[in-house]
Amino acid sequence: MAATPRPDAGGQRVDPIPIPLALEEIITTGIRQRLPDPASARFGRMLAGERTLNGRKEIVVCGFVNGKDSSGRYGRDQAFIAKIYPDSGSSFELVAMGDASETRHIVGSTCNAAGLPIPDPSSKTQL
Protein backbone atom coordinates (compact mmCIF):
# COMPACT_ATOMS: atom_id res chain seq x y z
CA MET A 1 0.00 0.00 0.00
CA ALA A 2 1.44 3.37 -1.01
CA ALA A 3 1.84 6.12 1.55
CA THR A 4 -0.56 8.99 1.20
CA PRO A 5 1.34 12.02 -0.08
CA ARG A 6 1.19 14.93 2.31
CA PRO A 7 -0.38 18.16 1.12
CA ASP A 8 2.32 20.41 -0.26
CA ALA A 9 0.71 23.81 -0.74
CA GLY A 10 1.14 23.68 -4.48
CA GLY A 11 4.69 22.36 -4.34
CA GLN A 12 5.79 25.09 -1.93
CA ARG A 13 6.44 22.96 1.17
CA VAL A 14 9.96 21.98 2.10
CA ASP A 15 11.54 19.31 4.25
CA PRO A 16 13.20 21.19 7.15
CA ILE A 17 16.96 20.74 7.35
CA PRO A 18 19.67 21.91 9.75
CA ILE A 19 21.90 24.74 8.57
CA PRO A 20 25.47 23.44 8.49
CA LEU A 21 28.36 25.89 8.53
CA ALA A 22 28.94 25.71 4.75
CA LEU A 23 25.29 26.61 4.04
CA GLU A 24 25.32 29.36 6.67
CA GLU A 25 28.35 30.86 4.93
CA ILE A 26 26.52 30.94 1.57
CA ILE A 27 23.47 32.56 3.19
CA THR A 28 25.33 35.19 5.21
CA THR A 29 27.61 36.10 2.30
CA GLY A 30 24.62 36.48 -0.03
CA ILE A 31 22.70 38.66 2.43
CA ARG A 32 25.71 40.79 3.42
CA GLN A 33 26.23 41.73 -0.25
CA ARG A 34 22.84 43.45 -0.19
CA LEU A 35 23.46 45.57 2.92
CA PRO A 36 24.86 49.13 3.01
CA ASP A 37 27.37 48.08 5.72
CA PRO A 38 28.02 44.33 5.21
CA ALA A 39 30.44 44.05 8.15
CA SER A 40 27.75 45.23 10.60
CA ALA A 41 25.32 42.39 9.78
CA ARG A 42 23.85 40.63 12.81
CA PHE A 43 21.84 37.55 11.91
CA GLY A 44 18.87 36.38 13.90
CA ARG A 45 17.08 33.08 13.69
CA MET A 46 17.19 31.26 10.36
CA LEU A 47 15.27 28.20 9.21
CA ALA A 48 15.98 26.15 6.10
CA GLY A 49 14.32 23.42 4.12
CA GLU A 50 14.88 21.68 0.85
CA ARG A 51 12.60 20.62 -1.98
CA THR A 52 12.72 19.71 -5.63
CA LEU A 53 10.68 22.01 -7.84
CA ASN A 54 10.41 21.42 -11.58
CA GLY A 55 13.25 18.90 -11.33
CA ARG A 56 15.60 21.39 -9.67
CA LYS A 57 16.78 20.96 -6.08
CA GLU A 58 16.59 24.11 -3.99
CA ILE A 59 17.10 25.08 -0.39
CA VAL A 60 14.75 27.75 0.96
CA VAL A 61 15.97 29.90 3.86
CA CYS A 62 13.89 32.25 5.99
CA GLY A 63 15.40 34.53 8.59
CA PHE A 64 16.25 37.94 9.94
CA VAL A 65 19.23 40.25 9.67
CA ASN A 66 20.03 43.65 11.08
CA GLY A 67 22.76 45.89 9.81
CA LYS A 68 23.74 49.53 9.98
CA ASP A 69 22.09 51.83 7.47
CA SER A 70 23.89 54.50 5.45
CA SER A 71 23.83 56.82 8.48
CA GLY A 72 25.62 54.23 10.63
CA ARG A 73 22.64 53.26 12.80
CA TYR A 74 20.94 49.92 13.32
CA GLY A 75 17.26 49.85 12.41
CA ARG A 76 14.63 47.14 12.65
CA ASP A 77 15.49 43.57 11.79
CA GLN A 78 14.90 42.86 8.12
CA ALA A 79 13.03 39.69 7.24
CA PHE A 80 14.40 37.73 4.29
CA ILE A 81 13.72 34.71 2.17
CA ALA A 82 16.39 33.27 -0.09
CA LYS A 83 17.02 30.22 -2.23
CA ILE A 84 20.21 28.27 -2.75
CA TYR A 85 20.59 25.89 -5.68
CA PRO A 86 23.00 23.07 -4.68
CA ASP A 87 23.09 21.59 -8.20
CA SER A 88 24.14 24.96 -9.68
CA GLY A 89 27.29 25.64 -7.70
CA SER A 90 25.24 26.60 -4.63
CA SER A 91 24.11 29.78 -6.37
CA PHE A 92 22.27 32.23 -4.11
CA GLU A 93 19.03 34.03 -4.96
CA LEU A 94 17.52 36.65 -2.66
CA VAL A 95 13.74 36.42 -3.08
CA ALA A 96 12.74 39.25 -0.72
CA MET A 97 14.24 41.29 2.10
CA GLY A 98 13.13 44.34 4.04
CA ASP A 99 11.73 45.77 7.23
CA ALA A 100 8.52 47.30 5.82
CA SER A 101 5.35 45.62 7.05
CA GLU A 102 4.36 44.59 3.51
CA THR A 103 7.71 42.87 2.92
CA ARG A 104 7.56 41.20 6.35
CA HIS A 105 4.07 39.94 5.50
CA ILE A 106 5.19 38.53 2.12
CA VAL A 107 8.23 36.84 3.67
CA GLY A 108 6.15 35.52 6.56
CA SER A 109 3.35 34.09 4.43
CA THR A 110 5.82 32.55 1.96
CA CYS A 111 7.86 30.98 4.77
CA ASN A 112 4.73 29.68 6.51
CA ALA A 113 3.48 28.17 3.24
CA ALA A 114 6.86 26.48 2.83
CA GLY A 115 6.61 25.01 6.33
CA LEU A 116 9.22 27.33 7.87
CA PRO A 117 7.26 29.46 10.37
CA ILE A 118 9.75 31.82 11.94
CA PRO A 119 8.96 34.14 14.88
CA ASP A 120 9.22 37.85 14.15
CA PRO A 121 11.66 39.31 16.72
CA SER A 122 10.04 42.75 16.54
CA SER A 123 6.69 41.38 17.67
CA LYS A 124 5.71 38.47 19.81
CA THR A 125 4.11 36.60 16.93
CA GLN A 126 5.29 34.56 14.00
CA LEU A 127 5.78 36.25 10.64
Phi, psi and omega per residue, in radians:
M1 nan 2.261 -3.111
A2 -1.334 2.553 3.079
A3 -1.236 2.506 3.099
T4 -1.270 2.171 3.124
P5 -1.131 2.473 3.135
R6 -1.389 2.630 3.102
P7 -1.055 2.466 -3.053
D8 -2.178 0.351 3.086
A9 0.867 0.832 3.099
G10 1.231 0.570 3.125
G11 1.444 0.147 -3.076
Q12 -1.553 -0.348 -3.062
R13 -1.251 2.614 -3.136
V14 -2.125 2.858 2.981
D15 -1.676 1.994 -3.100
P16 -0.979 2.471 3.118
I17 -2.364 2.710 3.015
P18 -1.243 2.827 3.120
I19 -1.855 1.684 3.106
P20 -1.230 2.905 -3.060
L21 -0.980 -0.723 -3.123
A22 -1.091 -0.715 3.120
L23 -1.219 -0.710 3.102
E24 -1.020 -0.686 3.132
E25 -1.107 -0.731 3.103
I26 -1.096 -0.772 -3.111
I27 -1.130 -0.928 -3.050
T28 -1.139 -0.647 3.092
T29 -1.119 -0.776 -3.141
G30 -1.100 -0.704 3.138
I31 -1.265 -0.795 -3.125
R32 -0.961 -0.634 -3.129
Q33 -1.108 -0.278 -3.117
R34 -1.802 0.099 -3.118
L35 -1.793 2.584 3.111
P36 -1.085 -0.585 -3.138
D37 -2.253 1.424 -3.038
P38 -0.950 -0.641 -3.095
A39 -1.175 -0.357 -3.101
S40 -1.519 -0.029 -3.054
A41 -1.040 2.260 3.030
R42 -2.124 2.055 -3.080
F43 -1.629 2.408 3.051
G44 -1.672 -2.669 -3.123
R45 -1.108 2.455 3.059
M46 -2.332 2.459 3.048
L47 -2.167 2.546 -3.137
A48 -2.358 2.705 3.063
G49 -2.697 2.746 3.130
E50 -2.114 2.726 3.120
R51 -2.762 2.895 3.017
T52 -2.023 2.147 -3.091
L53 -2.206 2.145 -3.100
N54 0.939 0.680 3.101
G55 1.360 0.078 -3.096
R56 -2.026 2.196 3.110
K57 -1.322 2.339 3.085
E58 -2.471 2.635 3.045
I59 -1.947 2.210 3.122
V60 -1.789 2.328 -3.128
V61 -2.203 2.296 3.067
C62 -2.099 2.453 3.141
G63 -3.072 -2.915 -3.120
F64 -2.345 2.567 3.062
V65 -2.486 2.595 3.043
N66 -2.312 2.363 3.112
G67 -2.558 2.833 3.140
K68 -1.209 2.482 3.081
D69 -1.475 -3.037 -3.076
S70 -1.125 -0.321 3.105
S71 -1.615 0.041 3.081
G72 1.516 0.221 -3.126
R73 -1.965 2.591 3.010
Y74 -1.397 2.447 3.081
G75 -1.947 -2.595 3.075
R76 -1.301 2.695 3.002
D77 -1.037 2.453 3.074
Q78 -1.757 2.254 3.057
A79 -1.380 2.534 3.078
F80 -2.502 2.708 2.963
I81 -2.347 2.337 -3.097
A82 -2.433 2.844 3.077
K83 -2.243 2.477 3.050
I84 -2.126 2.383 -3.118
Y85 -1.936 1.685 -3.074
P86 -1.049 -0.545 -3.101
D87 -1.446 -0.046 3.127
S88 -2.126 0.867 3.116
G89 1.158 0.472 -3.099
S90 0.963 0.715 3.118
S91 -1.106 2.568 -3.049
F92 -1.913 2.335 3.074
E93 -2.273 2.074 3.054
L94 -1.454 2.077 -3.116
V95 -1.476 -0.814 3.130
A96 -2.789 2.580 3.084
M97 -2.772 2.405 3.073
G98 2.912 2.980 3.126
D99 -1.932 -0.035 3.102
A100 -1.194 2.600 -3.080
S101 -1.044 -0.622 3.134
E102 -1.139 -0.754 3.121
T103 -1.139 -0.757 3.131
R104 -1.057 -0.671 3.134
H105 -1.163 -0.770 3.134
I106 -1.089 -0.829 3.128
V107 -1.076 -0.814 -3.122
G108 -1.063 -0.812 -3.112
S109 -1.204 -0.640 3.111
T110 -1.164 -0.762 3.139
C111 -1.159 -0.737 3.094
N112 -1.069 -0.758 3.129
A113 -1.093 -0.549 3.136
A114 -1.382 -0.201 -3.099
G115 1.585 0.383 3.133
L116 -2.129 1.129 -3.137
P117 -1.227 2.129 -3.066
I118 -2.120 2.264 -3.124
P119 -1.153 2.412 3.108
D120 -1.434 2.048 -3.103
P121 -1.171 -0.316 -3.111
S122 -1.530 -0.152 3.040
S123 -2.360 3.080 -3.131
K124 -1.723 0.356 -3.130
T125 -2.128 2.988 3.067
Q126 -1.382 2.719 3.061
L127 -1.079 nan nan
